[in-house]
């Protein structure tokens, strides 16, 4: 990270949203979300696929405002010219 602005994620060059993590906190958040999601897959997939979708969305959706807040420049549409 070249700037000490507290950002955890780089902005995407094209489109809307966050790019790759640029700080250890971003990597830790992504690893935690993937870990919890995978645990839910193994726990719920064999018997309750409907509950699995709800659970994975329920885990990842609340993290989106934090990811948006911690993205350098925020979330906005980017067309590659910035």
C-alpha positions as CSV (number, residue, x, y, z in Angstrom):
1,X,0.0,0.0,0.0
2,X,1.6,3.2,-1.1
3,X,-0.7,5.5,0.9
4,X,-1.6,5.3,4.6
5,X,-5.2,6.0,4.1
6,X,-6.6,3.1,6.0
7,X,-7.9,1.3,2.9
8,X,-8.1,-2.4,2.9
9,X,-9.1,-2.9,-0.7
10,X,-8.0,-1.4,-4.0
11,X,-10.7,0.0,-6.3
12,X,-11.6,-2.0,-9.4
13,X,-10.3,-0.5,-12.6
14,X,-13.4,-1.3,-14.6
15,X,-16.9,-1.5,-13.1
16,X,-18.4,-1.1,-9.7
17,X,-17.0,-2.4,-6.4
18,X,-13.8,-3.4,-4.7
19,X,-10.8,-5.0,-6.2
20,X,-8.2,-7.2,-4.4
21,X,-7.2,-6.6,-0.8
22,X,-4.2,-4.4,-0.3
23,X,-3.8,-4.7,3.5
24,X,-3.7,-7.7,5.8
25,X,-7.1,-6.7,7.3
26,X,-8.7,-7.1,3.9
27,X,-7.1,-10.5,3.3
28,X,-8.2,-11.6,6.8
29,X,-11.8,-10.5,6.1
30,X,-11.9,-12.4,2.8
31,X,-10.3,-15.5,4.4
32,X,-12.9,-15.4,7.2
33,X,-15.8,-15.0,4.8
34,X,-14.5,-17.8,2.6
35,X,-13.9,-20.0,5.7
36,X,-17.3,-19.5,7.2
37,X,-19.0,-19.9,3.8
38,X,-17.1,-23.2,3.2
39,X,-18.0,-24.5,6.6
40,X,-21.7,-23.7,5.8
41,X,-21.4,-25.6,2.5
42,X,-20.1,-28.7,4.2
43,X,-22.6,-28.4,7.1
44,X,-25.7,-27.6,5.1
45,X,-25.3,-28.6,1.5
46,X,-26.1,-32.3,1.8
47,X,-29.6,-31.8,3.3
48,X,-30.6,-28.2,3.1
49,X,-29.6,-26.4,-0.1
50,X,-32.2,-23.7,0.3
51,X,-30.9,-22.9,3.8
52,X,-27.4,-23.0,2.4
53,X,-28.1,-20.1,-0.1
54,X,-29.8,-18.1,2.6
55,X,-26.9,-18.7,5.1
56,X,-24.1,-17.8,2.6
57,X,-25.9,-14.6,1.5
58,X,-26.6,-13.8,5.2
59,X,-22.9,-14.1,6.0
60,X,-21.6,-12.1,3.0
61,X,-24.2,-9.4,2.6
62,X,-23.5,-7.7,6.0
63,X,-19.8,-7.5,5.1
64,X,-20.4,-5.5,2.0
65,X,-20.8,-2.0,3.7
66,X,-17.5,-2.6,5.5
67,X,-15.8,-3.6,2.3
68,X,-17.3,-0.5,0.5
69,X,-16.1,1.8,3.4
70,X,-12.6,0.3,3.3
71,X,-12.1,0.5,-0.5
72,X,-9.8,3.3,-1.5
73,X,-12.1,5.9,-3.1
74,X,-15.3,4.1,-2.2
75,X,-17.5,2.2,-4.6
76,X,-18.4,4.0,-7.8
77,X,-18.5,3.1,-11.4
78,X,-15.0,3.2,-13.0
79,X,-14.3,3.1,-16.7
80,X,-10.5,2.6,-16.6
81,X,-9.6,6.3,-16.9
82,X,-9.0,7.0,-13.3
